[in-house]
Each structure stands twice: as structure tokens, then as C-alpha cells.
Amino acid sequence: MLTSLLAFIVAIGLLVSIHEYGHYYVAKRCGVKVLVFSIGFGKPLWQWRRGETLWQIGAIPLGGYVSMLDEREGEPIAAADLPRAFNRRPPLAKMAIVAAGPLANFLLAILLYWGLSLSGVEALRPVVSFISAGSAAEKAGLRQGDEVLSVSGMPVSSWDELQFGLLEQSGGSVTVPLQLRSNTGSERSVMLDLSHLTRDEIDQQLLSRLGMSPVPLSLRVAQLAPQSAAAKAGIKAGDQLVMINGAPLHGWRDVQAAVASSAAQPLLISWKHNGQVIERTVIPDTVVENGQKTGKLGLAPEVDATAWQKQRFTRDFGPVEGLQYALNKTWQGSRLTLVMFWKMLTGQVSVKQVSGPITIATFAGESARMGLNAFLEYLCVISISLGVLNLLPLPVLDGGHLMYHTVEFLTGRRLPLEAEAFGQRIGIVLLLGLMSLALYNDIHRLFLG
């Protein structure tokens, strides 16, 4: 918990500082007087003055702001300072100041990805080492050992890129062409059906839901769902499944096949616990998937650690190739964020995917525990999301202000103050709704999984 909190504060503090410094730097370059530079909201915990700007750290570390001289704020302004008011700058200057915050976040992601590329980027090969029985992957004709070369014509070179391609294509009644290379070297194309996926299933577990894993799954139990059939039977994490209904198990596919066809039907399961074989009758839970009843034990297998290492590889880049990699990663992340946001708006993806501070803090802690490189990559992802979110055309966000100033640039007239104020009120309501949804999702994940 403490690690997650500290990692969250460091991450948000850094990303907000970079974002606000983008606004600050361009405002100063455009001749605008900056009054306050604040990291965090609420009561200032620490303040200091540097030049004409008051710098401060607020008590609530969930954002920040840069306050600029502006006649519209209603405060009296000295005649000598009037030329330095934000509202007196030409539209292009105002657009540059507003856009500089999100652009700073994109630039940070590019620099971090570039730095990571120079030390070598670890990834998993896009090889399907395990296919679940009866899954969409099996029905499409994928076989164990197949390497995915492209998704809808887009080349993939890692497991992450495979997931990115399928996430981008998912939603609605779609089938996706995959170009494959078998372990014998022959190539073929298959059509993967995604139409059965519900809105709630289009998430970071997509490949698993489609029945694909980059590594073989062992018969050893990694974790169990609380109150599941397996947990009630006494199976523990670390136990190894041996037989079902007297038939020896050779792999996890055997478990899946036996359980899936036995919804609410008793199974005689044997497993090893601390070297001792235990045998009990277990009735799988019944769940509905793709409109059909299927059995679930509620346990997850361990991955084969040796096979996992074999699938890992390091991509080495020179400075130029590394910069190209960084630009591509930032573009892909931005595009996926926009695509998923659009899918949420159009009902193709569940709004349960919206995450708030609790989930962000959880992932911050997990990435920090994995090491510096993992934490830096996490910063890249969040920085890109922050940049994209702020460019959305909501009046209260940078994108909304950018929209106002673009209208002024194109028409030569400023929007009436009443119109801006009305837009701000709408933007605040929408943003509060989005924040409430994110917090609700966080609490739901925390207590209900």
C-alpha cells in the first residue's frame, strides 16, 4: 500500500509538473505574465516566490494549474502589465500556450521511450504457446506454436503489439484476419471471430479471453477466486492437479475440456497438496459464456517459467532507430487511447474500463516493484493518456480552450464571455461525471474484483 501511494505521488507529481511547465514555458515565451504555478490543488503546503511567479505545492496531489494574468478574472491590473495579459495575446499565441501542456506530456513519453530503447527493450514473441479448448482462437484454426505475423495487415513483432492490434479492431460484429507462421515455417491466414465478445470483455485480458497465451500453462494452481467451487473443495494455491474422473491430466487443456462440459455436474478431481494426493468430488460453478452454459472451477494455473524465459527477447536499438521506436510507441498509445474512448462513447466497450486514482496508484505500485524500467514505461502510458485526455474538446479541459481560440482565429472574433461561461459549466458537469464514474469503477474493482 505504501509503495503504491509513494509511486502514485511521484508519478502524478512528475507528470503534472511536466504538463504545467509546458503551459508556463510557452506563456513566458509569448510574453504572458504567470502569477501562480501550482502542483496539486487545495491549501498550499509549501510556497516560494521566484521572480514574479508564486510557486506552490497543494494538499491534493490530483492535478495542478498555471494562473496567468487575465483581465477577465476581474482583478485590477496595472496599466504597465496590460500588454502581458493572456486575453490580449493573439489567437495563435493563446493556442500555443494551451496546447503546450499536452504536447509536453507527449514529449516526455517520447524521451522516456527513447531512453528505454537505448538500453534494450524486453518483449514477448507473438507466439501462441497455449490455446484454450473450445476458444475463439481454436475455432479460428490457430495451433500451438503459431507465430502471429500481422493483424488486419498491420505487422506485429511482440505480444503487446498483438494485443494492441486486436484491441483496436474489437467491438461490434467483426472478424479479424491474422497472418500466421507455424513452427514448421509455413504461413497461412485465418479469420478470428471477435463478434462474441461483450463490452465488458474488451480489456487488457482480451487475448486470454480469446483463448491465447504466450506460454504453456502448467497443472499447478496459481490462484483461486474466493468462494469458487475449487476453493470450497479445499484446493489451495500451489497444489497440482493430477486427474479428473480417473483420467490423467497432461496439460491445462485437459482441465478446461473436462470442466467446461460439466456445468453443475460432479467431477472427481485428484490433486497433490504438499506431496499428498487428495481426491474429492467437486461440482463446477455454472456460468453463461457466448449464450451457452459452461462449468468453471474458479482457479488459474501457473505459467511455465522456463518457457516464459524462452519467449522473451531483447530488441536493441541505435539512437536513430530508438527515436523511431519512441515516436511509434507514443503514436500507437495515443491512437489506442482515442480508439478506446470512441468505442466507449459508441457503446462498443464498457465504461467499466475508465480508471481512477485508486487503480492508477495500484498499477504505479506494481510497476515500481518490478523495477525502474517498468515504472518508466508506466509513466509513458499515463503521460500519453494525460495528453490525450486534455486535448478532448471539453470546455473545462485544454482541448476546450483550444477550440475556443481556434474559433477566434478563424472568425476574428472572441466568443462572448457568457458563451464561454456556459461551456465551462457544461464541461465541469461532464468532468465531474467522468471522475465519479472512474471513482465508482475503482471502488468496485477494489471490493468486488
N, C-alpha and C positions, 0 to 999 in steps of 0.2 A: 504493500500500500504506500509506504513512504517513498520507495523508489519510483512508483508511478506518479506520485504527487510532484516530486522534485523534477522528474523528467518532463512532466507536463509544464511546469512553471518555466523551466529552461527553454523548452520548445516554443511555447506561446510567447514568452518574453523576447526571444530572438526573432521569431517571425514577425511579430507586431512591430518590433523596433525597426527591422528592415523595411517593412511596409510604410511605416510613418516617416522614416528617414527619406524614402523616395519622394513623398509629398514635400517634406521640409527642404530637401536639397534643390528641387526644381523650383519651388516657390522662391527661395533665396536667389536663384539664378535669374528668375523673372522679375526681381525687384520687389517682391511682396514681403511685407513685414510679418514675421512669425512671432506671435505672442506667447504661446504655450506649446510645448512638446511633451505629451503625457503618454507613458506606458501604463496601462491599467486605468480603470475608472474609479469613481468614488473619492473618498477622502485621501488626500496626498499623504503618503508615508514618509516621503523624502523629497525635498525640493532644493534646487540650487539655480542661481541665475548665471547665465553665460551670455555676455553681450546684452542684446535686447530681448532675449528669449528666456522664459521661465521653463526649466526642465524639471519633470517630476515623475514619481512612480506612485500609481494609485493603489488603493487597497484591494480592488477587484481585478485580478490578472486575466481578464477575458477580452482584451482588446486595447485600444488606445486611440489617440486623436492628436491632430495638429490644429491649433487655433490660430487663424490668421486675421490680420486687421481687415475689417469689412464694415462699410457704412450701414449695411442692412441689419447689423446686430443692435443698432440703436444707441451704442455708446458714443459719447462725444470724441471727436478725432481732431487733433491739432492740424491746422492748415498745412503745415510743412509735411505731415505724414499722408495727406490725402492721395498723392500720386502713388503711394505704396499700398493702397487698399486693394484687396483681392478683386472686389467688384469693379474696379476701374481698369483692370488688365484687359487686353483684347481677348476675344474668344479663344484663339489658338493657344495663348499663354495659359488661360484657365483650363483648357482641355489637357494641356501637357502636365499641369500641376496635379490634376485629378487622376490622370492615367498613370502617373509616376509610381503611385503606391503599388497597384497590382503588378506593374512591369518590374518593380524591384523584387517582388516575390518570384516572378518567373526567372529573373536574372540570378537570384540566389539558387534556385533549383538547378539551373544550367551550370553554375560554377561548382556546386557540390557534386553533381553527377560527373562533371569533367574531372574533378579531383579524384573521385572514386574510381573512374575508368583508368587513371594512370597507375593505380596500384593493382589493377586487375579486378574484373567483375566476376564473381562466382554465380553460377546459374545451374539449373537442372535441364538436361537434354529433353526435348519434346518427344520422349519415347514412352509409349503406353505399356508399362510393365505389368499392369493388372487390370482386368476388365470384369466388372461385376456381372454375375449371372442374371440374364433377363433384362439388362440395362439397355438404354438407348444406344450406347456405344456398341454393345454386342449385336443388337438388331441391325445397326448400320453396316456391320461387317468388319469392324475393327478386330484385330487379333493381337494377342500378347506379343510384344516386341516390335510393333509397328512404330515407325517414327513419323510424326506429322510434319510435312514439309510446308504446307500452306493452308490457310483458312480463307475461303472465298477469294482465292488468288493472291492473298497477302502472305508473303513468306514469313515463316516463324523459325526462330533458332533456339528458343528456350521454352520452358514450361510456362513462365509468366507471359510470354508473348502469345502462346496458345490460348491461355485464359483470357487475355485482353481481346483477342480476335473473336472468341465465342461470346464474350460479354457484349461486345459491340453489335454482334449480329442477333442476339437473343431478343425475345419479345414478339408476340404475335405468332401467326401460323407460318413458321419458316423452317426450311431445311437448308443446311449449310454444306457446301462441297468441301471436302477435305482431300488434299493430295497426300498420299502415304507412301512410305518406303518400308517394305518388310525387312525382317532380319536376314533374308537371303539376297537383298539388294534390288528386288523387283519393285516397280512403282505401280500404283493404281489409285483410282479416285472412288470415294464413297460419299454418300449423302447422309449427313447426320441430322436426324429429326429433332428440332427443339420445340415443336408446337405443343408438346405435352407439359412443358414447364409452366408452373403457376407463377404469378407475380412475386410471391414470397420466395421462390426458389432461384431467382436470378440474382445471385450474390457471389461472394468470394468463394463459396463452396460449390460453384457451378460444375466444375469438372468432376468432382466427386459425385454430384447428383446425376451426372450423365454416365457414371459408372467407370470413370477412368482414374488411374493412379500412376504416378511416375515410378513407383517402386512396388515390388511384391509385398503383400500383406501376410504377416505370419499368423499362426493359430494362437499366439499369446495375446491375452486381453490387455489393452492399454487403459481403457476407462469404461465406466458404466453410467448409464443415465439413472438418476435417482428414481426409486420406485418402479423400475423396469422389471420385466419378467426375469431377466438374468440376475439382477440384484436381489430380488425376492427369493430366488433359488439358492442364493449363497455364493454365487460366482464372484471372485474378487479380482481386482486389477493385478496382473502378474500371473494369473492362472493360465494354463494352456489347455485348450480344447483337444480332446482325443477322439471321441466317437459320438455319432448321433444315430440312435436306433440300431446300435450294434455295428454300423458301418464305419470303418476307419476314415479319418479325415486327412486329406493330403494337402489341402490348401483352403484359403478363406472362401473360395468359390463354392466348395462343398458345403460350408456352413450356410452361405447365402441361399443356395438352391434348396437345402433341406428346410430352412426356416421359412422362406418366402412362400412355400407351398403348404405350410402347416398353420395357417391363421386359426387361432383358438383350438388347435388340435395338439394333444400332448406329444412331447418328444422326450425320448430317453437320452439324456446327454451325459457324457462322461468327460471329466476334466481332471487335470493334475493340479493339486494345491500343496505346495511345499513337499513335493515328491510323492504325495499320497493321491491315489486315484479315487475320485468321488463320482458317484453315479446317482442322478436324480431325474425325476420326471418334471419337465418344465412345459408350461403352456404359453406359447408366444403371445404377445400382445397383438391385437388386430388393428391395423391402420389401413387407410384407403390411399392408394397411390395410382394416379392415372385412371381413376374411376374403378379400380379393382381392389378387392380386399387382399392384403398380404400380411404375413407374420413378421414380427420384429422382436428380437430378444433385448435390444437396448444396450448393446455393447459395441465397442470399437476395437479393432485389432492394432497391434503394434506393427510398425513398418520394419522391413528388413534393413537394419543399419548398414550392413556390408553392401547390399545392393544400392542403397541410397548414396553411399560414397562413390560407387562406380558411375552413377548417373550424373554426378556433379562434375563440372568442368569450369575452367577459368578462362575468361576472354581477355586477352591482352590488347591494349590499345596504345598507339603513339599519340602525341599531342593533337595532331590534326584529326585522326580517327576518333580520339576520345571526345573532342569537341563535337564532332558529328553525332556520336552516340548520345552525348548530353542533350543536344538540340532535339534529336529524335525522341528521347525519353520524355523530355518536357512537353513536346508536341503531342505525343501519344497520351500522356497523362491528362493534358488539358482537354484533348478530344474526348477521351473516355468520360471525364467528369461532365462535360456538356451533353454527351450522348445519354448517359445515365440520368441526368437531370431532366432531359427532354422525355425520356421514357417514363419517368415518374409523373410528369405533368400530363402525359397522354394515357396514363393508366397501364402501361406495359410492364412497369416494375413497381413493386410495393414501396410505399413511403416509409416502410419499416427500415429501409436502408439508410435513412437520414440519421447521422450520428451526432451526438452532443459532446459536451466536455468530459463526461464520465468515460465514454467509450474511447475518446481521443486520449485521455490520460492513461487508460488501461493499455492501449497499444504503445503509447510512449514508454511506459514502464517495461513492457515486454521487449521492445526493440532495444532499450538501453541495456537490459540484462543480456541480450545477445551480442553486444559489443558495439564499438564505435561506428563501424561501417553500417551496421543495421540501423542504428539511431540516425545517422546522417541520411540514409535512404528514406527513412520515415519522415525526416524533416523535408526532404524533397517533395514527397507525396502531399504533405499537409500544406506546404508553401504553394504548390500548384493549385490545390483546392481553394486556398485562401485567395489567390489571384483571380481564379475563375469566378468564385462567388462574388467578389467585389465588383466584377465587371458586368454582373447581371443588371438589366435596366430597371432596377427598383429605385424609386426616388431617394430613399434614405442611404443607398449604397453609392460607391464611386461610379458605378455604371449609370445610375440615375442622374447624377450630376453631369456626367459626361454627355448624356442625352440632352439635358437642358442646354449645355454650352454648344453642342453641335447644332441644335435648332437656332440658337442665337447667331452662330457663324453662317448658317445657310440663309437665314432670313434677314439678318442685320438688325434684329430687334430682340431684346431680352424678354423672357417670359414674365408676365405680371407677377408681382410678389404673391398675390392671392393664389395664383395657379401653382406656384412653387410650394406654398404652404399647404395647399390641399394635397398635392402629390406627396409631400413629406408625411402627412398624417396617414395616407393610404400605405405608404412604404413602411411606416412604423408598425401599423397593424399587421401587415403581411410578415414583416420580420419577426415580430413577437409571436405570431402563429407558427412560423418556421422553428423558432427557438423552443417554443413549447412542445412542438412535435418531436424535436431532437431530444429534449429532456425526458419526455414520456418514453421514447424508444430506449434511452439509456437505462431508465429505471426498470422497464420491462425486461431488458436483457439481463440486468443485474439480479433481479429476483426470480424471474420466470425462465430465463435462458433463451 
